[in-house]
């Protein structure tokens, strides 16, 4: 179903690429569209909080620093999801380097398994998850380290209610920049 017009995200400019990231740190993915010879358009996802989320920022030590190519399997409430760290997601497009997991109503993470580009595998479950692996957080994980040394909470994700005016806020921004 095409929901672009009802949500106010039907940009009529000559668009050439899209970036997907949590630009405002609220745990919901937003997007910016690069328009040909125009200012970019930023769409902030202002939907009411629909569940919990977690973002994992992987830091390579033996692999490349940004962990491009790493695969992450996360289990919460009996559901296992998989994400891969990508350096690009299409023509003139990109996704954020931290991997984002929507967790729904899950209040905790049961297990995290990472396969790094170097071949190192890490698995955290049960007691080894510790307090760092809570929900609604950006968690930084260094390659090859255990939870006591290499896993830190980088920041909390701010969940806020949507403004009364709508579901998606659109704004044009000037200038360029990196998404990381």
C-alpha positions as a Markdown table, in Angstrom:
| # | Residue | x | y | z |
|---|---|---|---|---|
| 1 | Unk | 0.0 | 0.0 | 0.0 |
| 2 | Unk | 1.4 | 3.4 | -0.9 |
| 3 | Unk | 1.3 | 5.6 | 2.2 |
| 4 | Unk | 3.4 | 8.4 | 0.9 |
| 5 | Unk | 0.7 | 11.0 | 0.4 |
| 6 | Unk | -1.3 | 10.2 | 3.6 |
| 7 | Unk | 1.9 | 10.5 | 5.7 |
| 8 | Unk | 3.1 | 13.6 | 4.0 |
| 9 | Unk | 6.2 | 12.0 | 2.6 |
| 10 | Unk | 5.4 | 12.3 | -1.1 |
| 11 | Unk | 8.4 | 14.5 | -2.1 |
| 12 | Unk | 7.9 | 15.9 | -5.7 |
| 13 | Unk | 11.5 | 16.9 | -6.1 |
| 14 | Unk | 14.0 | 15.1 | -8.4 |
| 15 | Unk | 15.4 | 12.8 | -5.7 |
| 16 | Unk | 18.7 | 10.9 | -6.1 |
| 17 | Unk | 19.3 | 9.0 | -2.8 |
| 18 | Unk | 18.1 | 8.3 | 0.6 |
| 19 | Unk | 19.7 | 7.9 | 4.0 |
| 20 | Unk | 18.1 | 6.0 | 6.8 |
| 21 | Unk | 19.1 | 6.6 | 10.4 |
| 22 | Unk | 17.8 | 7.6 | 13.8 |
| 23 | Unk | 18.7 | 11.3 | 13.3 |
| 24 | Unk | 17.0 | 12.6 | 16.5 |
| 25 | Unk | 18.0 | 9.7 | 18.8 |
| 26 | Unk | 14.5 | 8.7 | 19.7 |
| 27 | Unk | 14.7 | 5.0 | 18.7 |
| 28 | Unk | 12.7 | 5.5 | 15.5 |
| 29 | Unk | 14.3 | 5.4 | 12.1 |
| 30 | Unk | 14.1 | 8.7 | 10.1 |
| 31 | Unk | 15.2 | 9.4 | 6.5 |
| 32 | Unk | 16.8 | 12.1 | 4.5 |
| 33 | Unk | 16.4 | 12.4 | 0.8 |
| 34 | Unk | 19.1 | 14.0 | -1.4 |
| 35 | Unk | 17.4 | 16.1 | -4.1 |
| 36 | Unk | 19.1 | 16.9 | -7.4 |
| 37 | Unk | 20.2 | 20.6 | -7.4 |
| 38 | Unk | 18.0 | 21.2 | -4.3 |
| 39 | Unk | 18.3 | 21.1 | -0.6 |
| 40 | Unk | 17.8 | 17.7 | 1.0 |
| 41 | Unk | 14.5 | 16.8 | 2.6 |
| 42 | Unk | 14.5 | 15.3 | 6.1 |
| 43 | Unk | 11.6 | 13.2 | 7.3 |
| 44 | Unk | 11.5 | 12.7 | 11.1 |
| 45 | Unk | 9.5 | 9.7 | 12.2 |
| 46 | Unk | 7.2 | 11.2 | 14.8 |
| 47 | Unk | 4.9 | 8.1 | 15.1 |
| 48 | Unk | 3.8 | 7.5 | 18.7 |
| 49 | Unk | 6.0 | 5.1 | 20.5 |
| 50 | Unk | 5.1 | 1.7 | 19.3 |
| 51 | Unk | 7.6 | -0.4 | 21.2 |
| 52 | Unk | 11.2 | -0.7 | 22.4 |
| 53 | Unk | 14.3 | -0.6 | 20.3 |
| 54 | Unk | 18.1 | -1.1 | 20.6 |
| 55 | Unk | 21.0 | 0.0 | 18.4 |
| 56 | Unk | 24.3 | -1.8 | 18.4 |
| 57 | Unk | 27.4 | 0.2 | 17.3 |
| 58 | Unk | 30.1 | -2.4 | 16.5 |
| 59 | Unk | 33.8 | -1.3 | 16.6 |
| 60 | Unk | 36.3 | -3.6 | 14.8 |
| 61 | Unk | 39.7 | -4.2 | 16.2 |
| 62 | Unk | 40.9 | -7.0 | 14.0 |
| 63 | Unk | 38.2 | -6.3 | 11.3 |
| 64 | Unk | 37.7 | -2.9 | 9.7 |
| 65 | Unk | 37.0 | -0.2 | 12.3 |
| 66 | Unk | 33.4 | 0.3 | 11.2 |
| 67 | Unk | 32.7 | -3.4 | 11.2 |
| 68 | Unk | 31.3 | -3.3 | 7.7 |
| 69 | Unk | 30.2 | -6.9 | 6.8 |
| 70 | Unk | 29.6 | -8.0 | 10.4 |
| 71 | Unk | 26.4 | -10.0 | 11.0 |
| 72 | Unk | 24.4 | -9.6 | 14.2 |
| 73 | Unk | 21.7 | -12.0 | 15.4 |
| 74 | Unk | 19.6 | -10.7 | 18.3 |
| 75 | Unk | 17.0 | -12.7 | 20.2 |
| 76 | Unk | 14.3 | -11.0 | 22.3 |
| 77 | Unk | 11.0 | -12.6 | 23.6 |
| 78 | Unk | 11.7 | -15.7 | 21.6 |
| 79 | Unk | 12.2 | -13.9 | 18.2 |
| 80 | Unk | 15.5 | -13.9 | 16.5 |
| 81 | Unk | 16.4 | -11.1 | 14.1 |
| 82 | Unk | 19.4 | -10.6 | 11.9 |
| 83 | Unk | 21.1 | -7.4 | 10.6 |
| 84 | Unk | 24.3 | -6.8 | 8.7 |
| 85 | Unk | 26.5 | -3.7 | 9.0 |
| 86 | Unk | 26.5 | -2.2 | 5.5 |
| 87 | Unk | 28.5 | 0.6 | 3.9 |
| 88 | Unk | 25.8 | 1.5 | 1.4 |
| 89 | Unk | 22.2 | 0.4 | 0.7 |
| 90 | Unk | 21.7 | 1.4 | -2.9 |
| 91 | Unk | 22.5 | 4.0 | -5.5 |
| 92 | Unk | 23.6 | 7.2 | -3.7 |
| 93 | Unk | 22.0 | 5.8 | -0.5 |
| 94 | Unk | 23.2 | 4.7 | 2.9 |
| 95 | Unk | 22.0 | 3.3 | 6.2 |
| 96 | Unk | 23.4 | 4.2 | 9.6 |
| 97 | Unk | 26.4 | 2.1 | 10.8 |
| 98 | Unk | 24.8 | 1.1 | 14.1 |
| 99 | Unk | 22.4 | -1.8 | 13.5 |
| 100 | Unk | 18.8 | -1.0 | 14.6 |
| 101 | Unk | 16.5 | -3.6 | 16.1 |
| 102 | Unk | 12.8 | -2.9 | 16.7 |
| 103 | Unk | 11.9 | -5.0 | 19.8 |
| 104 | Unk | 8.1 | -4.4 | 20.1 |
| 105 | Unk | 7.0 | -5.0 | 23.6 |
| 106 | Unk | 10.2 | -6.9 | 24.6 |
| 107 | Unk | 11.7 | -5.5 | 27.8 |
| 108 | Unk | 15.0 | -7.4 | 27.6 |
| 109 | Unk | 17.4 | -9.0 | 25.2 |
| 110 | Unk | 17.9 | -12.7 | 25.5 |
| 111 | Unk | 21.0 | -13.2 | 23.3 |
| 112 | Unk | 23.3 | -11.4 | 20.9 |
| 113 | Unk | 25.6 | -13.2 | 18.5 |
| 114 | Unk | 28.0 | -11.3 | 16.3 |
| 115 | Unk | 30.1 | -12.7 | 13.4 |
| 116 | Unk | 32.8 | -10.2 | 12.6 |
| 117 | Unk | 34.4 | -9.9 | 9.1 |
| 118 | Unk | 37.6 | -11.3 | 10.7 |
| 119 | Unk | 35.8 | -14.5 | 11.5 |
| 120 | Unk | 35.7 | -13.9 | 15.2 |
| 121 | Unk | 32.3 | -14.9 | 16.7 |
| 122 | Unk | 31.0 | -13.4 | 20.0 |
| 123 | Unk | 27.9 | -14.6 | 21.8 |
| 124 | Unk | 26.3 | -12.9 | 24.8 |
| 125 | Unk | 23.5 | -14.5 | 26.7 |
| 126 | Unk | 22.0 | -14.9 | 30.2 |
| 127 | Unk | 24.3 | -13.5 | 32.9 |
| 128 | Unk | 26.9 | -12.3 | 30.4 |
| 129 | Unk | 24.5 | -9.8 | 28.9 |
| 130 | Unk | 24.6 | -7.8 | 32.1 |
| 131 | Unk | 23.0 | -4.4 | 32.6 |
| 132 | Unk | 24.5 | -2.9 | 29.4 |
| 133 | Unk | 22.2 | -4.9 | 27.1 |
| 134 | Unk | 19.0 | -3.1 | 28.2 |
| 135 | Unk | 16.4 | -1.8 | 25.7 |
| 136 | Unk | 16.1 | 1.7 | 24.3 |
| 137 | Unk | 19.9 | 2.2 | 24.2 |
| 138 | Unk | 22.7 | 2.6 | 21.8 |
| 139 | Unk | 25.2 | 0.0 | 22.9 |
| 140 | Unk | 28.9 | 0.0 | 21.7 |
| 141 | Unk | 30.6 | -3.4 | 21.3 |
| 142 | Unk | 34.3 | -3.9 | 20.6 |
| 143 | Unk | 35.3 | -6.9 | 18.6 |
| 144 | Unk | 36.7 | -9.8 | 20.6 |
| 145 | Unk | 36.0 | -8.4 | 24.1 |
| 146 | Unk | 33.8 | -9.6 | 26.8 |
| 147 | Unk | 30.9 | -7.7 | 28.4 |
| 148 | Unk | 32.9 | -6.4 | 31.3 |
| 149 | Unk | 35.5 | -4.6 | 29.1 |
| 150 | Unk | 34.2 | -4.0 | 25.6 |
| 151 | Unk | 30.4 | -3.4 | 25.9 |
| 152 | Unk | 29.3 | 0.0 | 26.9 |
| 153 | Unk | 26.1 | 2.0 | 26.8 |
| 154 | Unk | 26.8 | 4.9 | 24.5 |
| 155 | Unk | 23.5 | 6.7 | 25.1 |
| 156 | Unk | 19.8 | 6.1 | 25.8 |
| 157 | Unk | 17.3 | 6.4 | 23.0 |
| 158 | Unk | 14.8 | 9.2 | 23.8 |
| 159 | Unk | 11.2 | 8.0 | 23.2 |
| 160 | Unk | 8.7 | 10.9 | 22.9 |
| 161 | Unk | 5.1 | 11.1 | 22.0 |
| 162 | Unk | 4.2 | 12.4 | 18.5 |
| 163 | Unk | 3.1 | 16.0 | 18.0 |
| 164 | Unk | -0.6 | 16.5 | 17.4 |
| 165 | Unk | 0.1 | 17.7 | 13.9 |
| 166 | Unk | 0.9 | 14.4 | 12.3 |
| 167 | Unk | 2.9 | 11.3 | 11.9 |
| 168 | Unk | 5.9 | 12.4 | 9.9 |
| 169 | Unk | 7.6 | 15.8 | 10.0 |
| 170 | Unk | 9.3 | 17.0 | 6.9 |
| 171 | Unk | 11.9 | 19.8 | 6.7 |
| 172 | Unk | 14.3 | 20.9 | 4.1 |
| 173 | Unk | 17.9 | 21.3 | 5.4 |
| 174 | Unk | 20.9 | 23.0 | 3.7 |
| 175 | Unk | 24.3 | 21.5 | 3.4 |
| 176 | Unk | 25.6 | 18.0 | 3.3 |
| 177 | Unk | 27.1 | 15.7 | 5.8 |
| 178 | Unk | 27.9 | 12.2 | 6.9 |
| 179 | Unk | 25.3 | 10.0 | 8.6 |
| 180 | Unk | 27.7 | 8.4 | 11.0 |
